[in-house]
């Protein structure tokens, strides 16, 4: 099994629908996460970095995490 198949299985296990019409492609290979999930993962990564860099208000961080969770939940329930 090649690395692309392993990454696709991982993306599926993480709950991504991996629809080709909503995914990025690089050199003919589909990303293991759709565009929306890719944005969510990158946003979470940068949020952690910014949390330690500029130390925003914790209440604001919790609110933003809640918004992200609600967005995911609504999409999951549809």
C-alpha positions in Angstrom: 0.0 0.0 0.0 1.5 3.4 -1.0 1.7 6.5 1.2 -1.2 8.2 -0.6 -3.6 5.3 0.2 -2.5 5.3 3.8 -3.1 9.1 4.1 -6.5 8.7 2.5 -7.4 6.0 5.0 -6.2 8.3 7.8 -8.3 11.2 6.5 -11.3 9.0 6.3 -10.8 7.8 9.9 -10.6 11.4 11.0 -14.1 11.9 9.7 -13.5 13.7 6.4 -15.9 12.9 3.5 -13.0 13.3 1.0 -15.3 14.2 -1.9 -13.1 14.8 -5.0 -15.2 17.9 -6.0 -14.4 19.5 -2.6 -10.8 18.5 -2.3 -7.4 19.8 -3.4 -5.2 17.9 -5.8 -1.5 18.0 -6.1 0.3 16.3 -9.0 -2.8 14.2 -9.7 -3.2 13.0 -6.1 -6.1 14.0 -3.9 -5.4 15.5 -0.5 -6.4 13.2 2.3 -8.7 15.9 3.7 -11.2 18.0 1.8 -10.7 21.8 1.5 -12.9 22.5 4.6 -11.1 20.0 6.8 -7.7 21.2 5.5 -8.7 24.7 6.5 -9.8 23.5 9.9 -6.6 21.7 10.6 -4.4 24.6 9.5 -6.6 27.0 11.5 -6.1 24.9 14.6 -2.3 24.7 14.1 -2.0 28.4 13.7 -4.3 29.0 16.7 -2.0 27.1 18.9 1.0 29.0 17.6 -0.7 32.3 18.1 -1.9 31.3 21.6 1.7 31.1 22.7 2.9 34.1 20.6 0.4 36.8 21.5 -1.6 35.3 24.4 -5.2 36.3 23.4 -8.0 36.3 26.0 -8.9 32.7 26.9 -12.6 33.4 26.8 -12.2 34.5 23.1 -10.3 31.3 22.4 -13.1 29.2 23.9 -15.7 31.1 21.9 -13.8 30.5 18.6 -13.4 26.8 19.4 -17.2 26.6 20.1 -17.9 28.2 16.7 -15.6 25.7 15.0 -17.3 22.8 16.8 -20.8 24.0 15.9 -19.8 24.3 12.3 -18.5 20.8 12.3 -21.6 19.5 14.2 -24.0 21.1 11.7 -22.1 19.7 8.8 -22.0 16.2 10.4 -25.8 16.2 11.1 -26.8 17.2 7.6 
